[in-house]
Amino acid sequence: MVQSLNTQVDFITDATAFTGLTDYGKIMIGDKGFEFYNSRDSRKFVQIPWEEVDYVIASVMFKGKWIPRYAIQTKKNGTFTFSSKQPKKVLREIQEYVAPDHMVQSLGFFDVIKRAFRSLGKKKG
């Protein structure tokens, strides 16, 4: 069995982790870190201490009405992408432990297209 990082749990919800294949399980937010536990395989889990979190990147659609997924970028181990049933509540709970200036909105579809066209105009030299 896996030992949790947290001594006090603030919030638990059903979630999906996008680590290679999709894994279904539960997200646990507590005083020491962010944790994801797979519901079928106890060996598949993600534990991220709050000291390791660099940025939280949220994909926001329709002016905040819908948040399909969010990612946690760590200082050493890369980016982990998640989706949950209550994403707004998850992000509010994360905001208690991560500074608000380290919670950012991801680029939208048209922003990516604009960047692509701007980079075509620049000289490579």
C-alpha positions as CSV (number, residue, x, y, z in Angstrom):
1,M,0.0,0.0,0.0
2,V,1.1,3.5,-0.8
3,Q,1.8,6.0,2.1
4,S,0.2,9.4,1.6
5,L,2.2,12.6,1.8
6,N,-0.6,14.4,3.5
7,T,-1.4,14.5,7.2
8,Q,-4.7,16.4,6.6
9,V,-6.8,16.0,3.5
10,D,-8.7,19.1,2.3
11,F,-10.5,17.7,-0.8
12,I,-11.1,14.4,-2.7
13,T,-12.7,14.0,-6.1
14,D,-12.9,11.6,-9.0
15,A,-10.4,12.4,-11.7
16,T,-8.5,11.3,-14.8
17,A,-4.7,11.4,-15.1
18,F,-3.3,11.7,-18.6
19,T,0.0,9.9,-18.1
20,G,0.6,8.0,-21.3
21,L,-2.7,6.2,-21.2
22,T,-5.6,7.6,-19.3
23,D,-5.8,6.5,-15.7
24,Y,-9.0,6.8,-13.7
25,G,-8.9,7.4,-10.0
26,K,-9.1,10.0,-7.2
27,I,-7.3,13.3,-6.6
28,M,-6.5,14.1,-3.0
29,I,-5.4,17.6,-2.0
30,G,-3.9,18.1,1.4
31,D,-1.5,20.1,3.5
32,K,1.7,18.5,2.1
33,G,0.9,18.0,-1.6
34,F,-1.2,17.0,-4.5
35,E,-1.9,13.3,-5.0
36,F,-3.5,11.1,-7.6
37,Y,-4.3,7.4,-6.9
38,N,-5.4,5.0,-9.6
39,S,-8.7,3.2,-8.7
40,R,-7.7,-0.1,-10.2
41,D,-3.9,-0.4,-9.8
42,S,-2.4,0.7,-6.5
43,R,1.1,0.9,-8.0
44,K,0.0,3.8,-10.3
45,F,0.0,7.0,-8.4
46,V,1.3,10.5,-8.6
47,Q,2.5,12.4,-5.5
48,I,3.6,16.0,-5.9
49,P,4.7,18.0,-2.8
50,W,3.8,21.7,-2.8
51,E,7.4,22.7,-2.7
52,E,7.9,20.9,-6.1
53,V,5.0,22.6,-7.9
54,D,6.3,25.4,-10.2
55,Y,3.1,26.3,-12.2
56,V,-0.5,25.2,-12.4
57,I,-1.7,25.6,-16.0
58,A,-5.5,25.6,-16.6
59,S,-7.2,25.2,-19.9
60,V,-10.1,27.6,-19.7
61,M,-13.0,27.6,-22.2
62,F,-16.0,29.9,-22.7
63,K,-14.7,32.6,-20.4
64,G,-14.3,30.3,-17.4
65,K,-17.6,28.4,-17.8
66,W,-15.7,25.2,-18.5
67,I,-12.3,24.0,-17.5
68,P,-11.7,20.7,-19.3
69,R,-8.2,20.0,-17.9
70,Y,-5.3,21.4,-15.9
71,A,-1.7,20.6,-15.6
72,I,0.8,20.8,-12.8
73,Q,4.3,21.7,-13.9
74,T,7.0,20.6,-11.5
75,K,10.5,22.0,-11.0
76,K,12.2,18.7,-11.8
77,N,9.9,16.0,-13.1
78,G,7.9,17.6,-15.9
79,T,4.3,18.3,-16.4
80,F,1.3,16.2,-15.2
81,T,-2.1,16.7,-16.8
82,F,-5.4,15.9,-15.0
83,S,-9.1,16.3,-15.4
84,S,-11.7,16.0,-12.7
85,K,-15.4,16.2,-12.0
86,Q,-15.1,19.5,-10.1
87,P,-12.2,21.4,-11.7
88,K,-13.0,24.8,-10.3
89,K,-13.1,23.5,-6.8
90,V,-9.8,21.6,-7.3
91,L,-8.2,24.8,-8.5
92,R,-9.5,26.8,-5.6
93,E,-8.1,24.3,-3.2
94,I,-4.7,24.3,-5.0
95,Q,-4.7,28.1,-4.7
96,E,-4.4,27.9,-1.0
97,Y,-1.0,26.2,-1.4
98,V,0.3,27.7,-4.7
99,A,0.9,31.4,-5.2
100,P,-1.8,32.9,-7.5
101,D,0.9,34.3,-9.8
102,H,2.0,30.7,-10.5
103,M,-1.5,29.7,-11.6
104,V,-1.8,30.6,-15.3
105,Q,-4.2,30.1,-18.2
106,S,-3.0,28.0,-21.1
107,L,-3.0,29.3,-24.6
108,G,-6.2,29.0,-26.6
109,F,-6.5,27.6,-30.2
110,F,-6.3,31.0,-31.9
111,D,-3.4,32.1,-29.7
112,V,-1.4,29.1,-30.9
113,I,-2.3,29.9,-34.5
114,K,-1.2,33.6,-34.1
115,R,2.1,32.5,-32.6
116,A,2.7,30.2,-35.5
117,F,2.1,32.9,-38.1
118,R,4.3,35.4,-36.2
119,S,7.2,32.9,-36.1
120,L,6.9,32.4,-39.8
121,G,7.5,36.1,-40.4
122,K,10.7,36.2,-38.3
123,K,14.0,35.6,-40.0
124,K,15.9,32.5,-38.9
125,G,19.4,33.8,-38.7
